[in-house]
Amino acid sequence: MSECEEKILVEKVRELEKVRKIVDRENTAEVLGEARRLSEPLSDEEARKRMAAYSRRGFLAGGAAALLGVFGWRWMPDDTKYRLLRGTLEFDEKVSRAFYRPSRLAPEFSASQISPPRVNGGIGLSEDLDPAIWKLNIGGLFGRTDDLVITLDDLKALPRTEMTTELKCIEGWSIVVHWAGARFSDLAAKFLPATKSGREPDLVSRPDDLLPYVSLSTPDESYFVGWDIESILHPQTLLAYEMNGAPLTAAHGAPLRLVSPAKYGIKQIKRIGRIEFTGERPRDYWAEQGYDWYAGH
């Protein structure tokens, strides 16, 4: 090593030593003015013993906490349990609505990703229904005191929309489905729901003036759901009459069902018989069984 190289190496060592001293001096204990106490070095055997003791202690503490939680829940009065669960669901709804944006679209999939059809949920589908004589009743429209009655042909006259999206079940499974139908927002724009102010509705400039809820039910009224107006006017909420390139089957809600990737399947009512725009939060079949009324994801 040349004399020049040796001098450079010495200088580098001195720089590193300065850094080390600064780091040692400015550790947390020094900054807070605390005394530094270091334990004596442990042998491998002693270290293993201490680790085992900490592990046992953590396991016992966790187990005790879990048991307290289980027994505490069992001993808790039913009305307290109900208030706790309802409070949690209401909090979840507030968070979901705060983050909701009509411009936020769910992902769409390719035709190769479509899943085999899956049948689930038959409430409201027990009776045979002839699609040729089916009618849709719509209440709560601007300037009307009675229901408007339309046919499937009337719905098909609205702009046709197709999408391949994921249908998620509250039970934990999901499938990818290709749907075709009319956007619910196009139905609302065509037939004009009533408003809070009584003025003629403007879905674009005055969306806050719309009645806040929509109720939907099957023709026999045995299944019913309630929707918030923001979600049902989402551009991916469809009144679907086709599934995977074919008309809906009876098991999948023929002749018309609601679909939306913004909500779980319990809100996507099959065989719609009546729609009503309303200012009161509507009844909801599964919410009355204790599930989340909003059911968004």
ZAFI-835378 format. One record per residue (C-alpha): x, y, z; residue in three letters. Coordinates in steps of 0.5 Angstrom, whole numbers, plus 2048, in hexadecimal, padded with zeros to 3 digits. Example, Ala and Ser with C-alpha at 12.3 -4.5 7.8 and 13.67 -1.06 7.14 Angstrom:
<rs>
8197F7810ALA
81B7FE80ESER
</rs>
This chain:
<rs>
800800800MET
8038077FESER
80480C803GLU
7FE810800CYS
7F980A800GLU
7FB809807GLU
7F9811809LYS
7F2810805ILE
7F180A809LEU
7F280D810VAL
7EE81380EGLU
7E880E80CLYS
7E980B813VAL
7E9811817ARG
7E2813813GLU
7DF80D815LEU
7E180E81CGLU
7DE81481CLYS
7D881281AVAL
7D880C81FARG
7D9811825LYS
7D3815822ILE
7CE810821VAL
7D080D828ASP
7CF81482BARG
7C9815828GLU
7C580F82AASN
7BE80F82DTHR
7C180F834ALA
7C5814833GLU
7C0819830VAL
7BB817836LEU
7C181883BGLY
7BF81183DGLU
7C480C841ALA
7C780783CARG
7C780083FARG
7C97FA83BLEU
7C87F383ESER
7CE7EE83EGLU
7CF7EA838PRO
7CA7E3838LEU
7CC7DC837SER
7C87D9831ASP
7C57D4836GLU
7C37DA83BGLU
7C07DE835ALA
7BC7D8833ARG
7B97D783ALYS
7B77DF83AARG
7B47DE833MET
7B07D8835ALA
7AE7DC83BALA
7AB7E2837TYR
7A87DD832SER
7A47DA838ARG
7A27E083BARG
7A07E3834GLY
79C7DD833PHE
7987DD83ALEU
7977E4839ALA
7947E3832GLY
7907DD835GLY
78D7E183BALA
78B7E7837ALA
7877E2832ALA
7847DE837LEU
7827E583ALEU
77F7E7834GLY
77B7E1832VAL
7787E1839PHE
7777E8839GLY
7737E8833TRP
76F7E2836ARG
76D7E683CTRP
76C7EC838MET
7647EE838PRO
7617ED831ASP
75F7F4831ASP
7667F6832THR
7697F182DLYS
7647F4828TYR
7667FB829ARG
76D7F9828LEU
76C7F6822LEU
7677FB81FARG
76C800821GLY
7727FD81DTHR
76E7FC817LEU
76B803817GLU
773805818PHE
775801812ASP
76F80480EGLU
77180B80FLYS
77880980DVAL
776806807SER
77280C805ARG
777811806ALA
77C80D801PHE
77680C7FCTYR
77880F7F5ARG
77380E7EFPRO
77980F7EBSER
77D8097EEARG
77B8037EALEU
77C7FC7ECALA
7817F87E8PRO
77E7F47E2GLU
7817ED7DFPHE
7827EA7D8SER
77D7E57D5ALA
7827DF7D7SER
7817E17DFGLN
77A7E07DFILE
7787DB7E4SER
7737D57E4PRO
76C7D77E6PRO
76B7D67EDARG
7647D67F0VAL
7637D97F7ASN
75C7DC7FAGLY
7557DA7F8GLY
7517DF7FDILE
74C7E27F8GLY
74D7DD7F3LEU
7487D77F5SER
7437D97F0GLU
7437D87E9ASP
7437DF7E5LEU
7417DF7DEASP
7467E57DBPRO
7417E77D6ALA
73C7E97DBILE
7417EC7E0TRP
7417F47E1LYS
7457F87E5LEU
7427FD7EAASN
7458047EBILE
7438087F1GLY
74680F7F4GLY
7468127EDLEU
74681A7ECPHE
73F81C7EAGLY
73C8167ECARG
7388137F2THR
73780C7EFASP
73C8077ECASP
73E8077E5LEU
73E8007E2VAL
7437FE7DDILE
7457F87D9THR
74B7F47D7LEU
74B7F77D0ASP
74B7FE7D3ASP
7517FD7D7LEU
7557FA7D1LYS
7538007CEALA
7588047D3LEU
75F8047D1PRO
7627FD7D1ARG
7687FC7D6THR
76D7F67D6GLU
7727F57DCMET
7767EF7DETHR
7777F07E6THR
7787EC7ECGLU
7717EA7F0LEU
7737E97F8LYS
76F7E57FDCYS
76F7E7804ILE
7707E0805GLU
7787E1803GLY
7777DE7FBTRP
7777E27F5SER
7767E17EDILE
7787E57E7VAL
7727E67E3VAL
7707E97DCHIS
76A7ED7DDTRP
7657F17D8ALA
7607F67DAGLY
75E7FD7DBALA
7628027E0ARG
75D8047E6PHE
75F80B7E5SER
75D80B7DEASP
7568087E0LEU
75680E7E5ALA
7588137E0ALA
7528107DBLYS
74D8107E1PHE
74F8157E6LEU
74E8147EDPRO
74B8197F2ALA
74F81E7F6THR
7508217FDLYS
74E8287FASER
7498267F6GLY
74C8297F0ARG
74D8257E9GLU
7538207EBPRO
75A8227E8ASP
75F81C7E9LEU
76581F7E7VAL
7658267E9SER
7608257F0ARG
76281E7F2PRO
7618207F9ASP
75A8227F8ASP
75881A7F6LEU
7548167FBLEU
75A8127FFPRO
75780B7FETYR
7558067FAVAL
7508007FCSER
7507FA7F7LEU
74C7F37F8SER
74A7ED7F5THR
7437EC7F2PRO
7407E87F8ASP
7447ED7FDGLU
7477E8800SER
74E7EA7FFTYR
7507F27FFPHE
7567F67FFVAL
7587FD801GLY
75D8017FDTRP
7608087FEASP
75F80D7F8ILE
76680E7F7GLU
7688067F6SER
7628057F2ILE
76480A7EDLEU
76B8087EDHIS
76D8077E5PRO
76E7FF7E6GLN
7677FE7EATHR
7637FA7E4LEU
75C7F87E4LEU
75E7F27E0ALA
75A7ED7DCTYR
7607E97D9GLU
7657E57DCMET
76B7E27D9ASN
7687E47D2GLY
7617E17D3ALA
75B7E37D6PRO
75B7E27DDLEU
7587DB7E0THR
7537DB7E5ALA
7587D97EAALA
75C7DF7E9HIS
7567E47E9GLY
7537E47E3ALA
7507E87E0PRO
7547EE7E3LEU
7597EE7E9ARG
75D7F47ECLEU
7657F37ECVAL
76B7F77EESER
7727F67F0PRO
7717FB7F5ALA
76D7F77FALYS
76D7F07FCTYR
7687EB7F9GLY
7637EB7FFILE
7617F27FCLYS
7617F07F4GLN
7597EE7F5ILE
7577E97EFLYS
7507E97ECARG
74E7F17EDILE
7477F27EEGLY
7477F97F0ARG
74C7FF7F1ILE
74A8057F6GLU
74E80C7F7PHE
74D80E7FETHR
74F813803GLY
74F80D809GLU
75480880AARG
751802807PRO
7507FB80AARG
7557F6808ASP
7557EE809TYR
75C7ED80BTRP
75C7F380FALA
7567F0813GLU
75A7EA814GLN
7607EE817GLY
7647EF811TYR
7677F680FASP
7627FA80CTRP
7677FE807TYR
76B7F7805ALA
7707FB801GLY
7777F9800HIS
</rs>
